[in-house]
Structures are given as C-alpha cells and as structure tokens.
C-alpha cells in the first residue's frame, strides 16, 4: 500500500488500484517521495474538502464506490482538522473513521445480560454480523457524546435521558486490510467506547432498519458466540472487554486472545 499525505501529515493508505485511480485526471493528488499527496496549494480545510469531493464524485461516476452515503466526516491529524470527506471514501483512501460504540446491558436478579444486535443484511460493512447494540460514525464536527445520544435513538429507540447515563470506557483502535468490490482497501477506525446500563423494564427496538434483530445474551453466551465467529471485529473486542472489566467471566477465566488497540 502507498501512504496518503495531506498537509505534510501521513493520514491514509491506498491499495494499488485506488493509488492508480487517485492520479487519473482530473485529480488533486500528486506523487511525492513515493507517497500519494494532496496538492500543497490546497492549504485550507475548505479547499482540501472541495477538491477531494470533486475527485470522489468523479471516482463514483467512473467506477462506483461501495456504500456511498452522502455523509461527510472530518479527517484529523493529532486533533487538527484537515478536510471533510464522503464517508464511503475512507476505506479506499485508508483514512480513519471516528466512531462511537456502546456496550448496552441490564443487571437482573439472575445476573447481567447484554443487549446484542444483528446487523441488517443491507449494511455496506459487515452485513448480518452480530454487534454491540449501538454504534456509529461521528459526522462533521460533532462530539462523541452527542453522536452517541443520536445513535441510541436512531438504532435502538433509547431516549436521550437514558442515553446520557452512558459512561466513557476508553478508546478502541481498529485497523485491518480488507476488500471492497474486490479491491484492496484499509479499514481504520477510532471508536470512543461507552458503557450503558438500561433499566430491566426497558426493551430496545430496531428503530431505523440498521438492525434485523436485537436479543439479550448472558456473558457466557456472548463469549461463546464470539468464539464461533460471526461478530464484527470491533463489537467482539468491545463486548469481551466489557465482560472482563465487569468481572463477568464464567468461572473467572480470561477471554481468549489479545485486545490490540484498546486503551483507557
């Protein structure tokens, strides 16, 4: 993969095909020191955003782009906003998606239970896989907390007064190579993690069609289903970490595998 440089910062990575596509005219990119670089003359957030948006729309017209959303997210370098970009272009360019993810659970007399969602088959990423109940990308300049409250309402019909009870639990960094439409891409994500305990009488429901089902699992059932596969990577990591942090491990054992990228 070739690095992507914006405003002297290495912010992304492109597979071979997307590296070639980035340089086809009209393009705001050039080759510099072996990297694909955004033109230095584009020296403001707005100029970079407009130039990349024009190229992205042309790329979509020529080749198609999986999961196009008409949703702009902001790309940062060490807290510095560099540009806004269509969310579907993050994986082709190897840029980092900023997201929120909530472990949602209920404490009962019989023990803790975890709300688990199965993603809709129509989702562009990880369709049909098990996942945490609430999660979503942070659009524009929104704050993680505001995004979480909105996603709770949209995905699980959790009202704002309950969603605001969520507690910060750390940050999960995810990075792996995969394919979109048969092309090599890099999935990179930085997730702000939250824990949310719901009252036993409250039952979430799939509100916006992003989940095909919602169910309760005991910690043992959740870990067994993670071992069987079929979860999103991030959902599996976050759920196993919740169980470990809360001391809910069956028999006191530690979940298998490492937890790469997790930091409090």
TORGU-474476 format. One record per residue (C-alpha): residue number from 1; residue in three letters; x, y, z. Coordinates in steps of 0.2 Angstrom, whole numbers. Layout:
BEGIN
<pt><num>NUM</num><residuo>ala</residuo><px>X</px><py>Y</py><pz>Z</pz></pt>
...
***
This chain:
BEGIN
<pt><num>1</num><residuo>unk</residuo><px>0</px><py>0</py><pz>0</pz></pt>
<pt><num>2</num><residuo>unk</residuo><px>5</px><py>18</py><pz>-3</pz></pt>
<pt><num>3</num><residuo>unk</residuo><px>4</px><py>31</py><pz>10</pz></pt>
<pt><num>4</num><residuo>unk</residuo><px>-8</px><py>46</py><pz>8</pz></pt>
<pt><num>5</num><residuo>unk</residuo><px>-1</px><py>63</py><pz>14</pz></pt>
<pt><num>6</num><residuo>unk</residuo><px>-11</px><py>78</py><pz>17</pz></pt>
<pt><num>7</num><residuo>unk</residuo><px>-4</px><py>95</py><pz>24</pz></pt>
<pt><num>8</num><residuo>unk</residuo><px>13</px><py>86</py><pz>27</pz></pt>
<pt><num>9</num><residuo>unk</residuo><px>4</px><py>73</py><pz>38</pz></pt>
<pt><num>10</num><residuo>unk</residuo><px>3</px><py>54</py><pz>33</pz></pt>
<pt><num>11</num><residuo>unk</residuo><px>-16</px><py>51</py><pz>36</pz></pt>
<pt><num>12</num><residuo>unk</residuo><px>-20</px><py>36</py><pz>25</pz></pt>
<pt><num>13</num><residuo>unk</residuo><px>-15</px><py>22</py><pz>14</pz></pt>
<pt><num>14</num><residuo>unk</residuo><px>-21</px><py>17</py><pz>-4</pz></pt>
<pt><num>15</num><residuo>unk</residuo><px>-20</px><py>-1</py><pz>-12</pz></pt>
<pt><num>16</num><residuo>unk</residuo><px>-13</px><py>-2</py><pz>-29</pz></pt>
<pt><num>17</num><residuo>unk</residuo><px>-29</px><py>1</py><pz>-39</pz></pt>
<pt><num>18</num><residuo>unk</residuo><px>-35</px><py>16</py><pz>-29</pz></pt>
<pt><num>19</num><residuo>unk</residuo><px>-17</px><py>23</py><pz>-29</pz></pt>
<pt><num>20</num><residuo>unk</residuo><px>-19</px><py>22</py><pz>-48</pz></pt>
<pt><num>21</num><residuo>unk</residuo><px>-36</px><py>30</py><pz>-48</pz></pt>
<pt><num>22</num><residuo>unk</residuo><px>-31</px><py>44</py><pz>-37</pz></pt>
<pt><num>23</num><residuo>unk</residuo><px>-19</px><py>50</py><pz>-51</pz></pt>
<pt><num>24</num><residuo>unk</residuo><px>-31</px><py>50</py><pz>-65</pz></pt>
<pt><num>25</num><residuo>unk</residuo><px>-36</px><py>67</py><pz>-71</pz></pt>
<pt><num>26</num><residuo>unk</residuo><px>-44</px><py>77</py><pz>-65</pz></pt>
<pt><num>27</num><residuo>unk</residuo><px>-35</px><py>74</py><pz>-49</pz></pt>
<pt><num>28</num><residuo>unk</residuo><px>-30</px><py>85</py><pz>-33</pz></pt>
<pt><num>29</num><residuo>unk</residuo><px>-16</px><py>72</py><pz>-30</pz></pt>
<pt><num>30</num><residuo>unk</residuo><px>2</px><py>70</py><pz>-35</pz></pt>
<pt><num>31</num><residuo>unk</residuo><px>16</px><py>58</py><pz>-32</pz></pt>
<pt><num>32</num><residuo>unk</residuo><px>29</px><py>65</py><pz>-19</pz></pt>
<pt><num>33</num><residuo>unk</residuo><px>43</px><py>55</py><pz>-11</pz></pt>
<pt><num>34</num><residuo>unk</residuo><px>34</px><py>39</py><pz>-15</pz></pt>
<pt><num>35</num><residuo>unk</residuo><px>18</px><py>44</py><pz>-7</pz></pt>
<pt><num>36</num><residuo>unk</residuo><px>1</px><py>50</py><pz>-14</pz></pt>
<pt><num>37</num><residuo>unk</residuo><px>0</px><py>68</py><pz>-8</pz></pt>
<pt><num>38</num><residuo>unk</residuo><px>-14</px><py>81</py><pz>-9</pz></pt>
<pt><num>39</num><residuo>unk</residuo><px>-8</px><py>96</py><pz>-19</pz></pt>
<pt><num>40</num><residuo>unk</residuo><px>1</px><py>108</py><pz>-6</pz></pt>
<pt><num>41</num><residuo>unk</residuo><px>-8</px><py>123</py><pz>-14</pz></pt>
<pt><num>42</num><residuo>unk</residuo><px>-24</px><py>117</py><pz>-6</pz></pt>
<pt><num>43</num><residuo>unk</residuo><px>-19</px><py>124</py><pz>11</pz></pt>
<pt><num>44</num><residuo>unk</residuo><px>-36</px><py>127</py><pz>19</pz></pt>
<pt><num>45</num><residuo>unk</residuo><px>-49</px><py>115</py><pz>26</pz></pt>
<pt><num>46</num><residuo>unk</residuo><px>-62</px><py>121</py><pz>14</pz></pt>
<pt><num>47</num><residuo>unk</residuo><px>-50</px><py>120</py><pz>-2</pz></pt>
<pt><num>48</num><residuo>unk</residuo><px>-45</px><py>102</py><pz>3</pz></pt>
<pt><num>49</num><residuo>unk</residuo><px>-63</px><py>97</py><pz>6</pz></pt>
<pt><num>50</num><residuo>unk</residuo><px>-69</px><py>104</py><pz>-10</pz></pt>
<pt><num>51</num><residuo>unk</residuo><px>-55</px><py>97</py><pz>-21</pz></pt>
<pt><num>52</num><residuo>unk</residuo><px>-57</px><py>79</py><pz>-14</pz></pt>
<pt><num>53</num><residuo>unk</residuo><px>-76</px><py>80</py><pz>-15</pz></pt>
<pt><num>54</num><residuo>unk</residuo><px>-75</px><py>84</py><pz>-34</pz></pt>
<pt><num>55</num><residuo>unk</residuo><px>-62</px><py>69</py><pz>-36</pz></pt>
<pt><num>56</num><residuo>unk</residuo><px>-73</px><py>57</py><pz>-26</pz></pt>
<pt><num>57</num><residuo>unk</residuo><px>-89</px><py>61</py><pz>-36</pz></pt>
<pt><num>58</num><residuo>unk</residuo><px>-79</px><py>58</py><pz>-52</pz></pt>
<pt><num>59</num><residuo>unk</residuo><px>-72</px><py>42</py><pz>-45</pz></pt>
<pt><num>60</num><residuo>unk</residuo><px>-90</px><py>36</py><pz>-40</pz></pt>
<pt><num>61</num><residuo>unk</residuo><px>-96</px><py>40</py><pz>-58</pz></pt>
<pt><num>62</num><residuo>unk</residuo><px>-82</px><py>31</py><pz>-66</pz></pt>
<pt><num>63</num><residuo>unk</residuo><px>-80</px><py>16</py><pz>-55</pz></pt>
<pt><num>64</num><residuo>unk</residuo><px>-93</px><py>16</py><pz>-42</pz></pt>
<pt><num>65</num><residuo>unk</residuo><px>-90</px><py>17</py><pz>-23</pz></pt>
<pt><num>66</num><residuo>unk</residuo><px>-97</px><py>4</py><pz>-11</pz></pt>
<pt><num>67</num><residuo>unk</residuo><px>-108</px><py>11</py><pz>2</pz></pt>
<pt><num>68</num><residuo>unk</residuo><px>-109</px><py>29</py><pz>-4</pz></pt>
<pt><num>69</num><residuo>unk</residuo><px>-119</px><py>39</py><pz>10</pz></pt>
<pt><num>70</num><residuo>unk</residuo><px>-119</px><py>57</py><pz>6</pz></pt>
<pt><num>71</num><residuo>unk</residuo><px>-112</px><py>59</py><pz>23</pz></pt>
<pt><num>72</num><residuo>unk</residuo><px>-96</px><py>70</py><pz>27</pz></pt>
<pt><num>73</num><residuo>unk</residuo><px>-84</px><py>65</py><pz>40</pz></pt>
<pt><num>74</num><residuo>unk</residuo><px>-69</px><py>75</py><pz>46</pz></pt>
<pt><num>75</num><residuo>unk</residuo><px>-51</px><py>69</py><pz>45</pz></pt>
<pt><num>76</num><residuo>unk</residuo><px>-39</px><py>74</py><pz>58</pz></pt>
<pt><num>77</num><residuo>unk</residuo><px>-21</px><py>74</py><pz>62</pz></pt>
<pt><num>78</num><residuo>unk</residuo><px>-17</px><py>75</py><pz>80</pz></pt>
<pt><num>79</num><residuo>unk</residuo><px>-33</px><py>85</py><pz>84</pz></pt>
<pt><num>80</num><residuo>unk</residuo><px>-30</px><py>96</py><pz>68</pz></pt>
<pt><num>81</num><residuo>unk</residuo><px>-45</px><py>95</py><pz>56</pz></pt>
<pt><num>82</num><residuo>unk</residuo><px>-38</px><py>93</py><pz>39</pz></pt>
<pt><num>83</num><residuo>unk</residuo><px>-53</px><py>90</py><pz>27</pz></pt>
<pt><num>84</num><residuo>unk</residuo><px>-70</px><py>84</py><pz>26</pz></pt>
<pt><num>85</num><residuo>unk</residuo><px>-73</px><py>69</py><pz>15</pz></pt>
<pt><num>86</num><residuo>unk</residuo><px>-88</px><py>57</py><pz>10</pz></pt>
<pt><num>87</num><residuo>unk</residuo><px>-88</px><py>43</py><pz>22</pz></pt>
<pt><num>88</num><residuo>unk</residuo><px>-88</px><py>30</py><pz>9</pz></pt>
<pt><num>89</num><residuo>unk</residuo><px>-71</px><py>36</py><pz>3</pz></pt>
<pt><num>90</num><residuo>unk</residuo><px>-62</px><py>32</py><pz>19</pz></pt>
<pt><num>91</num><residuo>unk</residuo><px>-58</px><py>14</py><pz>16</pz></pt>
<pt><num>92</num><residuo>unk</residuo><px>-52</px><py>17</py><pz>-2</pz></pt>
<pt><num>93</num><residuo>unk</residuo><px>-41</px><py>31</py><pz>5</pz></pt>
<pt><num>94</num><residuo>unk</residuo><px>-36</px><py>22</py><pz>21</pz></pt>
<pt><num>95</num><residuo>unk</residuo><px>-42</px><py>36</py><pz>31</pz></pt>
<pt><num>96</num><residuo>unk</residuo><px>-48</px><py>34</py><pz>49</pz></pt>
<pt><num>97</num><residuo>unk</residuo><px>-66</px><py>34</py><pz>54</pz></pt>
<pt><num>98</num><residuo>unk</residuo><px>-71</px><py>42</py><pz>71</pz></pt>
<pt><num>99</num><residuo>unk</residuo><px>-85</px><py>32</py><pz>79</pz></pt>
<pt><num>100</num><residuo>unk</residuo><px>-94</px><py>29</py><pz>95</pz></pt>
<pt><num>101</num><residuo>unk</residuo><px>-99</px><py>12</py><pz>101</pz></pt>
<pt><num>102</num><residuo>unk</residuo><px>-109</px><py>7</py><pz>117</pz></pt>
<pt><num>103</num><residuo>unk</residuo><px>-110</px><py>-9</py><pz>127</pz></pt>
<pt><num>104</num><residuo>unk</residuo><px>-128</px><py>-9</py><pz>132</pz></pt>
<pt><num>105</num><residuo>unk</residuo><px>-133</px><py>-21</py><pz>146</pz></pt>
<pt><num>106</num><residuo>unk</residuo><px>-145</px><py>-24</py><pz>160</pz></pt>
<pt><num>107</num><residuo>unk</residuo><px>-142</px><py>-30</py><pz>178</pz></pt>
<pt><num>108</num><residuo>unk</residuo><px>-155</px><py>-43</py><pz>184</pz></pt>
<pt><num>109</num><residuo>unk</residuo><px>-158</px><py>-54</py><pz>199</pz></pt>
<pt><num>110</num><residuo>unk</residuo><px>-151</px><py>-68</py><pz>189</pz></pt>
<pt><num>111</num><residuo>unk</residuo><px>-136</px><py>-59</py><pz>183</pz></pt>
<pt><num>112</num><residuo>unk</residuo><px>-130</px><py>-47</py><pz>170</pz></pt>
<pt><num>113</num><residuo>unk</residuo><px>-137</px><py>-48</py><pz>152</pz></pt>
<pt><num>114</num><residuo>unk</residuo><px>-130</px><py>-39</py><pz>137</pz></pt>
<pt><num>115</num><residuo>unk</residuo><px>-141</px><py>-32</py><pz>123</pz></pt>
<pt><num>116</num><residuo>unk</residuo><px>-134</px><py>-39</py><pz>106</pz></pt>
<pt><num>117</num><residuo>unk</residuo><px>-139</px><py>-33</py><pz>89</pz></pt>
<pt><num>118</num><residuo>unk</residuo><px>-138</px><py>-42</py><pz>72</pz></pt>
<pt><num>119</num><residuo>unk</residuo><px>-134</px><py>-30</py><pz>58</pz></pt>
<pt><num>120</num><residuo>unk</residuo><px>-146</px><py>-29</py><pz>43</pz></pt>
<pt><num>121</num><residuo>unk</residuo><px>-141</px><py>-38</py><pz>28</pz></pt>
<pt><num>122</num><residuo>unk</residuo><px>-141</px><py>-21</py><pz>18</pz></pt>
<pt><num>123</num><residuo>unk</residuo><px>-127</px><py>-14</py><pz>28</pz></pt>
<pt><num>124</num><residuo>unk</residuo><px>-112</px><py>-9</py><pz>17</pz></pt>
<pt><num>125</num><residuo>unk</residuo><px>-100</px><py>-15</py><pz>30</pz></pt>
<pt><num>126</num><residuo>unk</residuo><px>-101</px><py>-32</py><pz>40</pz></pt>
<pt><num>127</num><residuo>unk</residuo><px>-119</px><py>-36</py><pz>35</pz></pt>
<pt><num>128</num><residuo>unk</residuo><px>-128</px><py>-49</py><pz>45</pz></pt>
<pt><num>129</num><residuo>unk</residuo><px>-115</px><py>-50</py><pz>59</pz></pt>
<pt><num>130</num><residuo>unk</residuo><px>-118</px><py>-48</py><pz>77</pz></pt>
<pt><num>131</num><residuo>unk</residuo><px>-113</px><py>-32</py><pz>85</pz></pt>
<pt><num>132</num><residuo>unk</residuo><px>-115</px><py>-21</py><pz>100</pz></pt>
<pt><num>133</num><residuo>unk</residuo><px>-132</px><py>-13</py><pz>101</pz></pt>
<pt><num>134</num><residuo>unk</residuo><px>-127</px><py>5</py><pz>97</pz></pt>
<pt><num>135</num><residuo>unk</residuo><px>-113</px><py>12</py><pz>86</pz></pt>
<pt><num>136</num><residuo>unk</residuo><px>-110</px><py>24</py><pz>73</pz></pt>
<pt><num>137</num><residuo>unk</residuo><px>-98</px><py>36</py><pz>64</pz></pt>
<pt><num>138</num><residuo>unk</residuo><px>-96</px><py>54</py><pz>70</pz></pt>
<pt><num>139</num><residuo>unk</residuo><px>-102</px><py>66</py><pz>56</pz></pt>
<pt><num>140</num><residuo>unk</residuo><px>-94</px><py>83</py><pz>53</pz></pt>
<pt><num>141</num><residuo>unk</residuo><px>-88</px><py>91</py><pz>69</pz></pt>
<pt><num>142</num><residuo>unk</residuo><px>-100</px><py>83</py><pz>81</pz></pt>
<pt><num>143</num><residuo>unk</residuo><px>-94</px><py>77</py><pz>98</pz></pt>
<pt><num>144</num><residuo>unk</residuo><px>-94</px><py>59</py><pz>103</pz></pt>
<pt><num>145</num><residuo>unk</residuo><px>-107</px><py>61</py><pz>117</pz></pt>
<pt><num>146</num><residuo>unk</residuo><px>-119</px><py>70</py><pz>105</pz></pt>
<pt><num>147</num><residuo>unk</residuo><px>-117</px><py>56</py><pz>92</pz></pt>
<pt><num>148</num><residuo>unk</residuo><px>-120</px><py>43</py><pz>105</pz></pt>
<pt><num>149</num><residuo>unk</residuo><px>-136</px><py>50</py><pz>110</pz></pt>
<pt><num>150</num><residuo>unk</residuo><px>-142</px><py>52</py><pz>92</pz></pt>
<pt><num>151</num><residuo>unk</residuo><px>-137</px><py>34</py><pz>88</pz></pt>
<pt><num>152</num><residuo>unk</residuo><px>-145</px><py>27</py><pz>103</pz></pt>
<pt><num>153</num><residuo>unk</residuo><px>-162</px><py>35</py><pz>97</pz></pt>
<pt><num>154</num><residuo>unk</residuo><px>-160</px><py>30</py><pz>79</pz></pt>
<pt><num>155</num><residuo>unk</residuo><px>-153</px><py>12</py><pz>81</pz></pt>
<pt><num>156</num><residuo>unk</residuo><px>-162</px><py>6</py><pz>97</pz></pt>
<pt><num>157</num><residuo>unk</residuo><px>-176</px><py>19</py><pz>101</pz></pt>
<pt><num>158</num><residuo>unk</residuo><px>-167</px><py>23</py><pz>118</pz></pt>
<pt><num>159</num><residuo>unk</residuo><px>-172</px><py>40</py><pz>124</pz></pt>
<pt><num>160</num><residuo>unk</residuo><px>-160</px><py>54</py><pz>127</pz></pt>
<pt><num>161</num><residuo>unk</residuo><px>-162</px><py>54</py><pz>146</pz></pt>
<pt><num>162</num><residuo>unk</residuo><px>-157</px><py>36</py><pz>146</pz></pt>
<pt><num>163</num><residuo>unk</residuo><px>-143</px><py>38</py><pz>133</pz></pt>
<pt><num>164</num><residuo>unk</residuo><px>-135</px><py>52</py><pz>143</pz></pt>
<pt><num>165</num><residuo>unk</residuo><px>-132</px><py>39</py><pz>158</pz></pt>
<pt><num>166</num><residuo>unk</residuo><px>-118</px><py>31</py><pz>147</pz></pt>
<pt><num>167</num><residuo>unk</residuo><px>-101</px><py>31</py><pz>154</pz></pt>
<pt><num>168</num><residuo>unk</residuo><px>-84</px><py>33</py><pz>145</pz></pt>
<pt><num>169</num><residuo>unk</residuo><px>-75</px><py>16</py><pz>145</pz></pt>
<pt><num>170</num><residuo>unk</residuo><px>-60</px><py>20</py><pz>134</pz></pt>
<pt><num>171</num><residuo>unk</residuo><px>-54</px><py>20</py><pz>116</pz></pt>
<pt><num>172</num><residuo>unk</residuo><px>-53</px><py>6</py><pz>103</pz></pt>
<pt><num>173</num><residuo>unk</residuo><px>-41</px><py>7</py><pz>88</pz></pt>
<pt><num>174</num><residuo>unk</residuo><px>-45</px><py>-4</py><pz>74</pz></pt>
<pt><num>175</num><residuo>unk</residuo><px>-35</px><py>-7</py><pz>58</pz></pt>
<pt><num>176</num><residuo>unk</residuo><px>-36</px><py>-21</py><pz>45</pz></pt>
<pt><num>177</num><residuo>unk</residuo><px>-34</px><py>-24</py><pz>27</pz></pt>
<pt><num>178</num><residuo>unk</residuo><px>-50</px><py>-30</py><pz>18</pz></pt>
<pt><num>179</num><residuo>unk</residuo><px>-58</px><py>-29</py><pz>1</pz></pt>
<pt><num>180</num><residuo>unk</residuo><px>-72</px><py>-18</py><pz>-6</pz></pt>
<pt><num>181</num><residuo>unk</residuo><px>-79</px><py>-23</py><pz>-24</pz></pt>
<pt><num>182</num><residuo>unk</residuo><px>-64</px><py>-35</py><pz>-25</pz></pt>
<pt><num>183</num><residuo>unk</residuo><px>-51</px><py>-21</py><pz>-22</pz></pt>
<pt><num>184</num><residuo>unk</residuo><px>-38</px><py>-20</py><pz>-8</pz></pt>
<pt><num>185</num><residuo>unk</residuo><px>-43</px><py>-7</py><pz>5</pz></pt>
<pt><num>186</num><residuo>unk</residuo><px>-39</px><py>-2</py><pz>23</pz></pt>
<pt><num>187</num><residuo>unk</residuo><px>-52</px><py>-1</py><pz>37</pz></pt>
<pt><num>188</num><residuo>unk</residuo><px>-46</px><py>11</py><pz>50</pz></pt>
<pt><num>189</num><residuo>unk</residuo><px>-57</px><py>16</py><pz>65</pz></pt>
<pt><num>190</num><residuo>unk</residuo><px>-55</px><py>25</py><pz>81</pz></pt>
<pt><num>191</num><residuo>unk</residuo><px>-70</px><py>21</py><pz>92</pz></pt>
<pt><num>192</num><residuo>unk</residuo><px>-75</px><py>31</py><pz>108</pz></pt>
<pt><num>193</num><residuo>unk</residuo><px>-82</px><py>17</py><pz>120</pz></pt>
<pt><num>194</num><residuo>unk</residuo><px>-96</px><py>19</py><pz>132</pz></pt>
<pt><num>195</num><residuo>unk</residuo><px>-105</px><py>8</py><pz>144</pz></pt>
<pt><num>196</num><residuo>unk</residuo><px>-124</px><py>10</py><pz>146</pz></pt>
<pt><num>197</num><residuo>unk</residuo><px>-134</px><py>1</py><pz>159</pz></pt>
<pt><num>198</num><residuo>unk</residuo><px>-153</px><py>1</py><pz>155</pz></pt>
<pt><num>199</num><residuo>unk</residuo><px>-167</px><py>-2</py><pz>167</pz></pt>
<pt><num>200</num><residuo>unk</residuo><px>-173</px><py>-20</py><pz>167</pz></pt>
<pt><num>201</num><residuo>unk</residuo><px>-190</px><py>-15</py><pz>161</pz></pt>
<pt><num>202</num><residuo>unk</residuo><px>-184</px><py>-5</py><pz>146</pz></pt>
<pt><num>203</num><residuo>unk</residuo><px>-184</px><py>-15</py><pz>129</pz></pt>
<pt><num>204</num><residuo>unk</residuo><px>-174</px><py>-8</py><pz>115</pz></pt>
<pt><num>205</num><residuo>unk</residuo><px>-181</px><py>-10</py><pz>97</pz></pt>
<pt><num>206</num><residuo>unk</residuo><px>-174</px><py>-8</py><pz>80</pz></pt>
<pt><num>207</num><residuo>unk</residuo><px>-179</px><py>9</py><pz>75</pz></pt>
<pt><num>208</num><residuo>unk</residuo><px>-171</px><py>13</py><pz>59</pz></pt>
<pt><num>209</num><residuo>unk</residuo><px>-168</px><py>-3</py><pz>50</pz></pt>
<pt><num>210</num><residuo>unk</residuo><px>-150</px><py>-5</py><pz>53</pz></pt>
<pt><num>211</num><residuo>unk</residuo><px>-153</px><py>-20</py><pz>64</pz></pt>
<pt><num>212</num><residuo>unk</residuo><px>-163</px><py>-35</py><pz>59</pz></pt>
<pt><num>213</num><residuo>unk</residuo><px>-164</px><py>-41</py><pz>77</pz></pt>
<pt><num>214</num><residuo>unk</residuo><px>-160</px><py>-37</py><pz>95</pz></pt>
<pt><num>215</num><residuo>unk</residuo><px>-158</px><py>-50</py><pz>108</pz></pt>
<pt><num>216</num><residuo>unk</residuo><px>-151</px><py>-52</py><pz>126</pz></pt>
<pt><num>217</num><residuo>unk</residuo><px>-136</px><py>-63</py><pz>130</pz></pt>
<pt><num>218</num><residuo>unk</residuo><px>-128</px><py>-69</py><pz>146</pz></pt>
<pt><num>219</num><residuo>unk</residuo><px>-109</px><py>-66</py><pz>146</pz></pt>
<pt><num>220</num><residuo>unk</residuo><px>-106</px><py>-84</py><pz>144</pz></pt>
<pt><num>221</num><residuo>unk</residuo><px>-117</px><py>-84</py><pz>128</pz></pt>
<pt><num>222</num><residuo>unk</residuo><px>-109</px><py>-69</py><pz>121</pz></pt>
<pt><num>223</num><residuo>unk</residuo><px>-92</px><py>-76</py><pz>123</pz></pt>
<pt><num>224</num><residuo>unk</residuo><px>-97</px><py>-92</py><pz>115</pz></pt>
<pt><num>225</num><residuo>unk</residuo><px>-104</px><py>-83</py><pz>100</pz></pt>
<pt><num>226</num><residuo>unk</residuo><px>-88</px><py>-73</py><pz>99</pz></pt>
<pt><num>227</num><residuo>unk</residuo><px>-78</px><py>-89</py><pz>99</pz></pt>
<pt><num>228</num><residuo>unk</residuo><px>-90</px><py>-96</py><pz>85</pz></pt>
<pt><num>229</num><residuo>unk</residuo><px>-86</px><py>-81</py><pz>74</pz></pt>
<pt><num>230</num><residuo>unk</residuo><px>-100</px><py>-70</py><pz>65</pz></pt>
<pt><num>231</num><residuo>unk</residuo><px>-97</px><py>-54</py><pz>75</pz></pt>
<pt><num>232</num><residuo>unk</residuo><px>-89</px><py>-38</py><pz>69</pz></pt>
<pt><num>233</num><residuo>unk</residuo><px>-71</px><py>-36</py><pz>75</pz></pt>
<pt><num>234</num><residuo>unk</residuo><px>-75</px><py>-21</py><pz>85</pz></pt>
<pt><num>235</num><residuo>unk</residuo><px>-91</px><py>-27</py><pz>93</pz></pt>
<pt><num>236</num><residuo>unk</residuo><px>-82</px><py>-43</py><pz>98</pz></pt>
<pt><num>237</num><residuo>unk</residuo><px>-67</px><py>-34</py><pz>106</pz></pt>
<pt><num>238</num><residuo>unk</residuo><px>-78</px><py>-22</py><pz>115</pz></pt>
<pt><num>239</num><residuo>unk</residuo><px>-90</px><py>-35</py><pz>121</pz></pt>
<pt><num>240</num><residuo>unk</residuo><px>-76</px><py>-46</py><pz>128</pz></pt>
<pt><num>241</num><residuo>unk</residuo><px>-68</px><py>-31</py><pz>136</pz></pt>
<pt><num>242</num><residuo>unk</residuo><px>-84</px><py>-26</py><pz>145</pz></pt>
<pt><num>243</num><residuo>unk</residuo><px>-86</px><py>-44</py><pz>152</pz></pt>
<pt><num>244</num><residuo>unk</residuo><px>-68</px><py>-44</py><pz>158</pz></pt>
<pt><num>245</num><residuo>unk</residuo><px>-69</px><py>-26</py><pz>165</pz></pt>
<pt><num>246</num><residuo>unk</residuo><px>-85</px><py>-30</py><pz>174</pz></pt>
<pt><num>247</num><residuo>unk</residuo><px>-79</px><py>-46</py><pz>181</pz></pt>
<pt><num>248</num><residuo>unk</residuo><px>-92</px><py>-56</py><pz>172</pz></pt>
<pt><num>249</num><residuo>unk</residuo><px>-81</px><py>-70</py><pz>166</pz></pt>
<pt><num>250</num><residuo>unk</residuo><px>-88</px><py>-88</py><pz>168</pz></pt>
<pt><num>251</num><residuo>unk</residuo><px>-78</px><py>-97</py><pz>180</pz></pt>
<pt><num>252</num><residuo>unk</residuo><px>-66</px><py>-82</py><pz>182</pz></pt>
<pt><num>253</num><residuo>unk</residuo><px>-57</px><py>-86</py><pz>166</pz></pt>
<pt><num>254</num><residuo>unk</residuo><px>-49</px><py>-73</py><pz>154</pz></pt>
<pt><num>255</num><residuo>unk</residuo><px>-56</px><py>-72</py><pz>137</pz></pt>
<pt><num>256</num><residuo>unk</residuo><px>-45</px><py>-79</py><pz>123</pz></pt>
<pt><num>257</num><residuo>unk</residuo><px>-34</px><py>-68</py><pz>113</pz></pt>
<pt><num>258</num><residuo>unk</residuo><px>-27</px><py>-51</py><pz>115</pz></pt>
<pt><num>259</num><residuo>unk</residuo><px>-36</px><py>-35</py><pz>114</pz></pt>
<pt><num>260</num><residuo>unk</residuo><px>-25</px><py>-25</py><pz>102</pz></pt>
<pt><num>261</num><residuo>unk</residuo><px>-28</px><py>-6</py><pz>101</pz></pt>
<pt><num>262</num><residuo>unk</residuo><px>-38</px><py>-5</py><pz>117</pz></pt>
<pt><num>263</num><residuo>unk</residuo><px>-33</px><py>10</py><pz>129</pz></pt>
<pt><num>264</num><residuo>unk</residuo><px>-41</px><py>19</py><pz>143</pz></pt>
***
